[in-house]
Amino acid sequence: MSKSFISERRELAHRSGADVDVTLYWQPALDELIVSVSERQGGHFEVRPQRSLALDVYYHPYAYAASTEGRQ
């Protein structure tokens, strides 16, 4: 993903837990929602949910992690 697409993301919500940061973004250029999960141990993955599932993915990202590609 190019830096220009990342810089165009708009943060809609953010939360931090024990060892994880979860952010819900909207990317206007593609009109899509993205849930980004960053683990303090260095892992990171993103989920691009359907609009109707965005908040559920935001609150329960690991339930949807298996469907993502390139999880680090």
LUMNUDREN-661913 format. One record per residue (C-alpha): residue number from 1; residue in three letters; chain; x, y, z. Coordinates in steps of 0.001 Angstrom, whole numbers, padded with zeros to 6 digits. Example, Ala and Ser with C-alpha at 12.3 -4.5 7.8 and 13.67 -1.06 7.14 Angstrom:
BEGIN
<drenke pos="1" code="ala" unit="A" xx="012300" yy="-004500" zz="007800"/>
<drenke pos="2" code="ser" unit="A" xx="013670" yy="-001060" zz="007140"/>
END
This chain:
BEGIN
<drenke pos="1" code="met" unit="A" xx="000000" yy="000000" zz="000000"/>
<drenke pos="2" code="ser" unit="A" xx="001408" yy="003380" zz="-000947"/>
<drenke pos="3" code="lys" unit="A" xx="002076" yy="006067" zz="001630"/>
<drenke pos="4" code="ser" unit="A" xx="-000414" yy="008409" zz="-000045"/>
<drenke pos="5" code="phe" unit="A" xx="-003272" yy="005976" zz="000660"/>
<drenke pos="6" code="ile" unit="A" xx="-002175" yy="005563" zz="004274"/>
<drenke pos="7" code="ser" unit="A" xx="-001897" yy="009322" zz="004793"/>
<drenke pos="8" code="glu" unit="A" xx="-005430" yy="009801" zz="003452"/>
<drenke pos="9" code="arg" unit="A" xx="-006901" yy="007603" zz="006167"/>
<drenke pos="10" code="arg" unit="A" xx="-009134" yy="009338" zz="008663"/>
<drenke pos="11" code="glu" unit="A" xx="-009265" yy="007975" zz="012194"/>
<drenke pos="12" code="leu" unit="A" xx="-012813" yy="007332" zz="013360"/>
<drenke pos="13" code="ala" unit="A" xx="-012100" yy="005512" zz="016636"/>
<drenke pos="14" code="his" unit="A" xx="-009127" yy="004277" zz="018639"/>
<drenke pos="15" code="arg" unit="A" xx="-008754" yy="002114" zz="021701"/>
<drenke pos="16" code="ser" unit="A" xx="-005847" yy="000586" zz="023604"/>
<drenke pos="17" code="gly" unit="A" xx="-005881" yy="-002570" zz="025673"/>
<drenke pos="18" code="ala" unit="A" xx="-003378" yy="-004643" zz="027599"/>
<drenke pos="19" code="asp" unit="A" xx="-001047" yy="-005308" zz="024678"/>
<drenke pos="20" code="val" unit="A" xx="-002925" yy="-004041" zz="021647"/>
<drenke pos="21" code="asp" unit="A" xx="-003983" yy="-000841" zz="019892"/>
<drenke pos="22" code="val" unit="A" xx="-007045" yy="-000978" zz="017640"/>
<drenke pos="23" code="thr" unit="A" xx="-007963" yy="001820" zz="015246"/>
<drenke pos="24" code="leu" unit="A" xx="-010951" yy="002188" zz="012947"/>
<drenke pos="25" code="tyr" unit="A" xx="-010161" yy="004218" zz="009840"/>
<drenke pos="26" code="trp" unit="A" xx="-012125" yy="005473" zz="006865"/>
<drenke pos="27" code="gln" unit="A" xx="-010219" yy="005801" zz="003612"/>
<drenke pos="28" code="pro" unit="A" xx="-012102" yy="008372" zz="001511"/>
<drenke pos="29" code="ala" unit="A" xx="-010272" yy="007717" zz="-001771"/>
<drenke pos="30" code="leu" unit="A" xx="-011550" yy="004128" zz="-001772"/>
<drenke pos="31" code="asp" unit="A" xx="-014577" yy="004753" zz="000467"/>
<drenke pos="32" code="glu" unit="A" xx="-013682" yy="001801" zz="002639"/>
<drenke pos="33" code="leu" unit="A" xx="-013366" yy="001091" zz="006348"/>
<drenke pos="34" code="ile" unit="A" xx="-010231" yy="-000454" zz="007833"/>
<drenke pos="35" code="val" unit="A" xx="-009619" yy="-001863" zz="011294"/>
<drenke pos="36" code="ser" unit="A" xx="-005911" yy="-001785" zz="012110"/>
<drenke pos="37" code="val" unit="A" xx="-004534" yy="-003886" zz="014977"/>
<drenke pos="38" code="ser" unit="A" xx="-001030" yy="-003261" zz="016335"/>
<drenke pos="39" code="glu" unit="A" xx="000312" yy="-005570" zz="019000"/>
<drenke pos="40" code="arg" unit="A" xx="003006" yy="-004296" zz="021320"/>
<drenke pos="41" code="gln" unit="A" xx="005066" yy="-007422" zz="020581"/>
<drenke pos="42" code="gly" unit="A" xx="005322" yy="-006180" zz="017001"/>
<drenke pos="43" code="gly" unit="A" xx="002477" yy="-007989" zz="015247"/>
<drenke pos="44" code="his" unit="A" xx="000139" yy="-006059" zz="012989"/>
<drenke pos="45" code="phe" unit="A" xx="-002838" yy="-006863" zz="010808"/>
<drenke pos="46" code="glu" unit="A" xx="-005707" yy="-005091" zz="009127"/>
<drenke pos="47" code="val" unit="A" xx="-009261" yy="-006098" zz="008365"/>
<drenke pos="48" code="arg" unit="A" xx="-011395" yy="-004425" zz="005711"/>
<drenke pos="49" code="pro" unit="A" xx="-014884" yy="-005198" zz="006979"/>
<drenke pos="50" code="gln" unit="A" xx="-018229" yy="-004766" zz="005326"/>
<drenke pos="51" code="arg" unit="A" xx="-019816" yy="-001557" zz="006601"/>
<drenke pos="52" code="ser" unit="A" xx="-022423" yy="-003445" zz="008585"/>
<drenke pos="53" code="leu" unit="A" xx="-019675" yy="-005323" zz="010470"/>
<drenke pos="54" code="ala" unit="A" xx="-017220" yy="-002473" zz="011065"/>
<drenke pos="55" code="leu" unit="A" xx="-017990" yy="-001874" zz="014742"/>
<drenke pos="56" code="asp" unit="A" xx="-018084" yy="-005581" zz="015500"/>
<drenke pos="57" code="val" unit="A" xx="-014659" yy="-005988" zz="013885"/>
<drenke pos="58" code="tyr" unit="A" xx="-013408" yy="-002949" zz="015823"/>
<drenke pos="59" code="tyr" unit="A" xx="-014457" yy="-004477" zz="019153"/>
<drenke pos="60" code="his" unit="A" xx="-013563" yy="-008100" zz="018276"/>
<drenke pos="61" code="pro" unit="A" xx="-010767" yy="-007967" zz="015674"/>
<drenke pos="62" code="tyr" unit="A" xx="-009288" yy="-011352" zz="016547"/>
<drenke pos="63" code="ala" unit="A" xx="-012555" yy="-013047" zz="015642"/>
<drenke pos="64" code="tyr" unit="A" xx="-012003" yy="-011743" zz="012109"/>
<drenke pos="65" code="ala" unit="A" xx="-008197" yy="-012084" zz="011961"/>
<drenke pos="66" code="ala" unit="A" xx="-008292" yy="-015510" zz="010306"/>
<drenke pos="67" code="ser" unit="A" xx="-009902" yy="-013939" zz="007243"/>
<drenke pos="68" code="thr" unit="A" xx="-007041" yy="-011444" zz="006732"/>
<drenke pos="69" code="glu" unit="A" xx="-004110" yy="-011983" zz="004442"/>
<drenke pos="70" code="gly" unit="A" xx="-000552" yy="-011148" zz="005342"/>
<drenke pos="71" code="arg" unit="A" xx="-000921" yy="-011145" zz="009112"/>
<drenke pos="72" code="gln" unit="A" xx="002472" yy="-010500" zz="010619"/>
END
